[in-house]
Amino acid sequence: MLRIRMKTWTGRCPRHPRYRPVDGLGAIKGGCRYCWKLLKIHQAYETLLDEIVSFDDAIWEASENPAMRLYRPAPPRGRATA
């Protein structure tokens, strides 16, 4: 099991406080190293979210696969469920 706790964090460039990493590479002025770091952090965050979503999708597809049902516990016998 893997648990990831997401931390709320606000980072700003000390030279360009209005820079937003969402605007991408073209918004970095003069090759500012702080803006570059913010962009790298943002890209890593986006990659992490994409990987989490793709893992969830793979698990969902596996649960639909009849071969994966072998690993699920069988329902209890003898009692009818309504």
N, CA, C and O atoms as a GROMACS GRO file, in nm:
protein
  328
    1MET      N    1   0.085  -0.117   0.000
    1MET     CA    2   0.000   0.000   0.000
    1MET      C    3   0.090   0.124   0.000
    1MET      O    4   0.192   0.128   0.068
    2LEU      N    5   0.050   0.221  -0.075
    2LEU     CA    6   0.123   0.347  -0.083
    2LEU      C    7   0.027   0.458  -0.044
    2LEU      O    8  -0.082   0.471  -0.099
    3ARG      N    9   0.071   0.538   0.050
    3ARG     CA   10  -0.010   0.654   0.090
    3ARG      C   11   0.066   0.780   0.057
    3ARG      O   12   0.184   0.794   0.089
    4ILE      N   13  -0.002   0.870  -0.009
    4ILE     CA   14   0.058   0.997  -0.044
    4ILE      C   15  -0.029   1.107   0.014
    4ILE      O   16  -0.148   1.116  -0.016
    5ARG      N   17   0.031   1.187   0.094
    5ARG     CA   18  -0.041   1.302   0.148
    5ARG      C   19   0.000   1.424   0.068
    5ARG      O   20   0.118   1.456   0.058
    6MET      N   21  -0.098   1.490   0.013
    6MET     CA   22  -0.070   1.608  -0.067
    6MET      C   23  -0.064   1.730   0.025
    6MET      O   24  -0.153   1.753   0.106
    7LYS      N   25   0.041   1.805   0.010
    7LYS     CA   26   0.061   1.923   0.093
    7LYS      C   27   0.024   2.047   0.013
    7LYS      O   28   0.061   2.059  -0.104
    8THR      N   29  -0.046   2.137   0.075
    8THR     CA   30  -0.078   2.264   0.010
    8THR      C   31   0.043   2.354   0.027
    8THR      O   32   0.089   2.379   0.138
    9TRP      N   33   0.094   2.402  -0.085
    9TRP     CA   34   0.215   2.483  -0.084
    9TRP      C   35   0.202   2.591  -0.188
    9TRP      O   36   0.156   2.567  -0.299
   10THR      N   37   0.242   2.708  -0.152
   10THR     CA   38   0.240   2.820  -0.245
   10THR      C   39   0.382   2.872  -0.260
   10THR      O   40   0.441   2.922  -0.164
   11GLY      N   41   0.437   2.859  -0.379
   11GLY     CA   42   0.571   2.909  -0.405
   11GLY      C   43   0.564   3.024  -0.504
   11GLY      O   44   0.488   3.020  -0.601
   12ARG      N   45   0.644   3.126  -0.477
   12ARG     CA   46   0.649   3.241  -0.567
   12ARG      C   47   0.793   3.279  -0.594
   12ARG      O   48   0.880   3.264  -0.508
   13CYS      N   49   0.815   3.328  -0.711
   13CYS     CA   50   0.947   3.377  -0.747
   13CYS      C   51   0.970   3.511  -0.678
   13CYS      O   52   0.884   3.599  -0.685
   14PRO      N   53   1.084   3.528  -0.610
   14PRO     CA   54   1.109   3.657  -0.544
   14PRO      C   55   1.129   3.771  -0.643
   14PRO      O   56   1.106   3.888  -0.609
   15ARG      N   57   1.171   3.739  -0.765
   15ARG     CA   58   1.192   3.844  -0.865
   15ARG      C   59   1.068   3.871  -0.949
   15ARG      O   60   1.042   3.984  -0.990
   16HIS      N   61   0.991   3.766  -0.973
   16HIS     CA   62   0.872   3.777  -1.058
   16HIS      C   63   0.752   3.716  -0.985
   16HIS      O   64   0.711   3.604  -1.017
   17PRO      N   65   0.695   3.788  -0.889
   17PRO     CA   66   0.587   3.729  -0.809
   17PRO      C   67   0.459   3.701  -0.888
   17PRO      O   68   0.372   3.628  -0.840
   18ARG      N   69   0.446   3.756  -1.008
   18ARG     CA   70   0.326   3.730  -1.088
   18ARG      C   71   0.343   3.613  -1.184
   18ARG      O   72   0.251   3.582  -1.260
   19TYR      N   73   0.460   3.548  -1.184
   19TYR     CA   74   0.483   3.433  -1.271
   19TYR      C   75   0.399   3.315  -1.225
   19TYR      O   76   0.394   3.281  -1.107
   20ARG      N   77   0.331   3.253  -1.323
   20ARG     CA   78   0.252   3.133  -1.295
   20ARG      C   79   0.307   3.020  -1.380
   20ARG      O   80   0.314   3.034  -1.502
   21PRO      N   81   0.348   2.907  -1.319
   21PRO     CA   82   0.402   2.795  -1.396
   21PRO      C   83   0.302   2.738  -1.497
   21PRO      O   84   0.343   2.676  -1.595
   22VAL      N   85   0.174   2.760  -1.475
   22VAL     CA   86   0.072   2.710  -1.567
   22VAL      C   87   0.089   2.775  -1.704
   22VAL      O   88   0.051   2.717  -1.806
   23ASP      N   89   0.147   2.895  -1.707
   23ASP     CA   90   0.167   2.966  -1.834
   23ASP      C   91   0.280   2.907  -1.916
   23ASP      O   92   0.294   2.937  -2.034
   24GLY      N   93   0.362   2.821  -1.854
   24GLY     CA   94   0.464   2.748  -1.927
   24GLY      C   95   0.597   2.819  -1.940
   24GLY      O   96   0.625   2.918  -1.874
   25LEU      N   97   0.677   2.763  -2.027
   25LEU     CA   98   0.814   2.808  -2.046
   25LEU      C   99   0.823   2.950  -2.102
   25LEU      O  100   0.914   3.025  -2.068
   26GLY      N  101   0.729   2.986  -2.186
   26GLY     CA  102   0.733   3.117  -2.249
   26GLY      C  103   0.714   3.233  -2.153
   26GLY      O  104   0.746   3.347  -2.187
   27ALA      N  105   0.662   3.207  -2.036
   27ALA     CA  106   0.637   3.315  -1.941
   27ALA      C  107   0.758   3.344  -1.852
   27ALA      O  108   0.756   3.441  -1.775
   28ILE      N  109   0.863   3.262  -1.862
   28ILE     CA  110   0.983   3.286  -1.781
   28ILE      C  111   1.060   3.402  -1.842
   28ILE      O  112   1.090   3.401  -1.961
   29LYS      N  113   1.092   3.502  -1.760
   29LYS     CA  114   1.160   3.623  -1.807
   29LYS      C  115   1.309   3.614  -1.777
   29LYS      O  116   1.350   3.597  -1.662
   30GLY      N  117   1.389   3.627  -1.879
   30GLY     CA  118   1.533   3.635  -1.862
   30GLY      C  119   1.598   3.510  -1.807
   30GLY      O  120   1.708   3.518  -1.751
   31GLY      N  121   1.535   3.396  -1.820
   31GLY     CA  122   1.594   3.271  -1.770
   31GLY      C  123   1.608   3.268  -1.619
   31GLY      O  124   1.705   3.213  -1.567
   32CYS      N  125   1.514   3.325  -1.549
   32CYS     CA  126   1.517   3.333  -1.402
   32CYS      C  127   1.522   3.192  -1.342
   32CYS      O  128   1.439   3.107  -1.374
   33ARG      N  129   1.620   3.168  -1.255
   33ARG     CA  130   1.636   3.034  -1.198
   33ARG      C  131   1.522   2.997  -1.104
   33ARG      O  132   1.488   2.879  -1.093
   34TYR      N  133   1.462   3.094  -1.038
   34TYR     CA  134   1.349   3.065  -0.949
   34TYR      C  135   1.225   3.026  -1.028
   34TYR      O  136   1.151   2.935  -0.990
   35CYS      N  137   1.202   3.095  -1.138
   35CYS     CA  138   1.089   3.061  -1.224
   35CYS      C  139   1.108   2.922  -1.284
   35CYS      O  140   1.012   2.846  -1.298
   36TRP      N  141   1.233   2.888  -1.321
   36TRP     CA  142   1.262   2.754  -1.373
   36TRP      C  143   1.232   2.648  -1.270
   36TRP      O  144   1.174   2.544  -1.302
   37LYS      N  145   1.271   2.673  -1.144
   37LYS     CA  146   1.243   2.576  -1.037
   37LYS      C  147   1.093   2.559  -1.018
   37LYS      O  148   1.045   2.447  -1.001
   38LEU      N  149   1.020   2.669  -1.019
   38LEU     CA  150   0.874   2.659  -1.005
   38LEU      C  151   0.813   2.580  -1.120
   38LEU      O  152   0.720   2.502  -1.100
   39LEU      N  153   0.865   2.600  -1.241
   39LEU     CA  154   0.815   2.525  -1.356
   39LEU      C  155   0.844   2.376  -1.341
   39LEU      O  156   0.758   2.293  -1.371
   40LYS      N  157   0.963   2.340  -1.294
   40LYS     CA  158   0.997   2.199  -1.273
   40LYS      C  159   0.908   2.136  -1.167
   40LYS      O  160   0.863   2.022  -1.183
   41ILE      N  161   0.882   2.209  -1.058
   41ILE     CA  162   0.793   2.158  -0.953
   41ILE      C  163   0.653   2.136  -1.009
   41ILE      O  164   0.590   2.034  -0.981
   42HIS      N  165   0.605   2.230  -1.088
   42HIS     CA  166   0.471   2.218  -1.147
   42HIS      C  167   0.464   2.098  -1.242
   42HIS      O  168   0.366   2.024  -1.241
   43GLN      N  169   0.566   2.079  -1.324
   43GLN     CA  170   0.568   1.966  -1.417
   43GLN      C  171   0.571   1.833  -1.343
   43GLN      O  172   0.505   1.737  -1.383
   44ALA      N  173   0.648   1.826  -1.234
   44ALA     CA  174   0.653   1.703  -1.154
   44ALA      C  175   0.518   1.675  -1.091
   44ALA      O  176   0.475   1.560  -1.085
   45TYR      N  177   0.451   1.779  -1.044
   45TYR     CA  178   0.317   1.764  -0.986
   45TYR      C  179   0.218   1.712  -1.089
   45TYR      O  180   0.140   1.622  -1.061
   46GLU      N  181   0.221   1.770  -1.209
   46GLU     CA  182   0.131   1.724  -1.316
   46GLU      C  183   0.160   1.579  -1.353
   46GLU      O  184   0.067   1.502  -1.377
   47THR      N  185   0.287   1.541  -1.358
   47THR     CA  186   0.324   1.403  -1.389
   47THR      C  187   0.272   1.308  -1.282
   47THR      O  188   0.220   1.201  -1.314
   48LEU      N  189   0.286   1.346  -1.156
   48LEU     CA  190   0.236   1.264  -1.046
   48LEU      C  191   0.085   1.243  -1.057
   48LEU      O  192   0.037   1.131  -1.042
   49LEU      N  193   0.012   1.349  -1.084
   49LEU     CA  194  -0.134   1.336  -1.098
   49LEU      C  195  -0.171   1.246  -1.216
   49LEU      O  196  -0.264   1.166  -1.206
   50ASP      N  197  -0.099   1.259  -1.326
   50ASP     CA  198  -0.126   1.173  -1.442
   50ASP      C  199  -0.101   1.026  -1.410
   50ASP      O  200  -0.178   0.939  -1.451
   51GLU      N  201   0.007   0.998  -1.336
   51GLU     CA  202   0.039   0.860  -1.300
   51GLU      C  203  -0.066   0.802  -1.205
   51GLU      O  204  -0.102   0.685  -1.217
   52ILE      N  205  -0.116   0.883  -1.113
   52ILE     CA  206  -0.219   0.837  -1.020
   52ILE      C  207  -0.346   0.802  -1.097
   52ILE      O  208  -0.408   0.699  -1.071
   53VAL      N  209  -0.384   0.887  -1.191
   53VAL     CA  210  -0.504   0.862  -1.271
   53VAL      C  211  -0.487   0.737  -1.357
   53VAL      O  212  -0.580   0.657  -1.368
   54SER      N  213  -0.370   0.720  -1.418
   54SER     CA  214  -0.350   0.602  -1.503
   54SER      C  215  -0.348   0.474  -1.420
   54SER      O  216  -0.394   0.370  -1.467
   55PHE      N  217  -0.295   0.481  -1.297
   55PHE     CA  218  -0.298   0.364  -1.209
   55PHE      C  219  -0.441   0.330  -1.172
   55PHE      O  220  -0.479   0.213  -1.175
   56ASP      N  221  -0.520   0.430  -1.137
   56ASP     CA  222  -0.661   0.406  -1.104
   56ASP      C  223  -0.736   0.345  -1.222
   56ASP      O  224  -0.819   0.256  -1.205
   57ASP      N  225  -0.706   0.393  -1.343
   57ASP     CA  226  -0.770   0.338  -1.463
   57ASP      C  227  -0.730   0.192  -1.483
   57ASP      O  228  -0.814   0.109  -1.519
   58ALA      N  229  -0.603   0.161  -1.461
   58ALA     CA  230  -0.557   0.023  -1.478
   58ALA      C  231  -0.623  -0.070  -1.377
   58ALA      O  232  -0.660  -0.182  -1.411
   59ILE      N  233  -0.638  -0.026  -1.254
   59ILE     CA  234  -0.704  -0.106  -1.152
   59ILE      C  235  -0.850  -0.128  -1.190
   59ILE      O  236  -0.902  -0.239  -1.173
   60TRP      N  237  -0.916  -0.025  -1.240
   60TRP     CA  238  -1.056  -0.037  -1.279
   60TRP      C  239  -1.072  -0.138  -1.393
   60TRP      O  240  -1.163  -0.221  -1.390
   61GLU      N  241  -0.982  -0.131  -1.492
   61GLU     CA  242  -0.989  -0.225  -1.604
   61GLU      C  243  -0.960  -0.368  -1.557
   61GLU      O  244  -1.022  -0.462  -1.607
   62ALA      N  245  -0.868  -0.384  -1.463
   62ALA     CA  246  -0.836  -0.517  -1.413
   62ALA      C  247  -0.954  -0.576  -1.338
   62ALA      O  248  -0.977  -0.697  -1.343
   63SER      N  249  -1.030  -0.493  -1.268
   63SER     CA  250  -1.145  -0.546  -1.194
   63SER      C  251  -1.255  -0.590  -1.290
   63SER      O  252  -1.338  -0.673  -1.254
   64GLU      N  253  -1.256  -0.537  -1.411
   64GLU     CA  254  -1.353  -0.578  -1.512
   64GLU      C  255  -1.308  -0.707  -1.582
   64GLU      O  256  -1.390  -0.775  -1.643
   65ASN      N  257  -1.182  -0.741  -1.574
   65ASN     CA  258  -1.127  -0.858  -1.640
   65ASN      C  259  -1.163  -0.984  -1.561
   65ASN      O  260  -1.136  -0.990  -1.442
   66PRO      N  261  -1.224  -1.084  -1.624
   66PRO     CA  262  -1.262  -1.207  -1.552
   66PRO      C  263  -1.144  -1.281  -1.491
   66PRO      O  264  -1.161  -1.348  -1.389
   67ALA      N  265  -1.026  -1.271  -1.550
   67ALA     CA  266  -0.909  -1.339  -1.494
   67ALA      C  267  -0.871  -1.282  -1.359
   67ALA      O  268  -0.821  -1.355  -1.273
   68MET      N  269  -0.895  -1.154  -1.337
   68MET     CA  270  -0.860  -1.092  -1.210
   68MET      C  271  -0.961  -1.127  -1.101
   68MET      O  272  -0.933  -1.106  -0.982
   69ARG      N  273  -1.076  -1.179  -1.137
   69ARG     CA  274  -1.177  -1.214  -1.038
   69ARG      C  275  -1.135  -1.334  -0.955
   69ARG      O  276  -1.192  -1.359  -0.849
   70LEU      N  277  -1.034  -1.408  -1.001
   70LEU     CA  278  -0.985  -1.523  -0.925
   70LEU      C  279  -0.926  -1.479  -0.791
   70LEU      O  280  -0.924  -1.557  -0.696
   71TYR      N  281  -0.881  -1.359  -0.784
   71TYR     CA  282  -0.816  -1.310  -0.664
   71TYR      C  283  -0.914  -1.251  -0.563
   71TYR      O  284  -0.876  -1.219  -0.451
   72ARG      N  285  -1.039  -1.238  -0.602
   72ARG     CA  286  -1.139  -1.184  -0.510
   72ARG      C  287  -1.193  -1.296  -0.422
   72ARG      O  288  -1.208  -1.409  -0.469
   73PRO      N  289  -1.220  -1.268  -0.297
   73PRO     CA  290  -1.278  -1.372  -0.211
   73PRO      C  291  -1.419  -1.408  -0.257
   73PRO      O  292  -1.495  -1.322  -0.303
   74ALA      N  293  -1.452  -1.534  -0.243
   74ALA     CA  294  -1.585  -1.579  -0.282
   74ALA      C  295  -1.688  -1.531  -0.181
   74ALA      O  296  -1.656  -1.520  -0.062
   75PRO      N  297  -1.810  -1.503  -0.225
   75PRO     CA  298  -1.913  -1.463  -0.130
   75PRO      C  299  -1.951  -1.578  -0.037
   75PRO      O  300  -1.937  -1.694  -0.076
   76PRO      N  301  -1.997  -1.550   0.082
   76PRO     CA  302  -2.033  -1.657   0.176
   76PRO      C  303  -2.147  -1.741   0.121
   76PRO      O  304  -2.238  -1.688   0.056
   77ARG      N  305  -2.143  -1.871   0.146
   77ARG     CA  306  -2.247  -1.962   0.098
   77ARG      C  307  -2.354  -1.982   0.202
   77ARG      O  308  -2.333  -1.959   0.321
   78GLY      N  309  -2.470  -2.025   0.155
   78GLY     CA  310  -2.577  -2.064   0.246
   78GLY      C  311  -2.677  -1.955   0.275
   78GLY      O  312  -2.787  -1.984   0.323
   79ARG      N  313  -2.642  -1.834   0.249
   79ARG     CA  314  -2.738  -1.725   0.275
   79ARG      C  315  -2.769  -1.653   0.146
   79ARG      O  316  -2.680  -1.613   0.070
   80ALA      N  317  -2.895  -1.639   0.123
   80ALA     CA  318  -2.938  -1.565   0.004
   80ALA      C  319  -2.940  -1.417   0.039
   80ALA      O  320  -2.988  -1.377   0.145
   81THR      N  321  -2.888  -1.339  -0.051
   81THR     CA  322  -2.890  -1.193  -0.027
   81THR      C  323  -3.003  -1.132  -0.107
   81THR      O  324  -3.029  -1.173  -0.220
   82ALA      N  325  -3.068  -1.037  -0.049
   82ALA     CA  326  -3.181  -0.975  -0.117
   82ALA      C  327  -3.138  -0.856  -0.195
   82ALA      O  328  -3.221  -0.791  -0.259
   0.00000   0.00000   0.00000
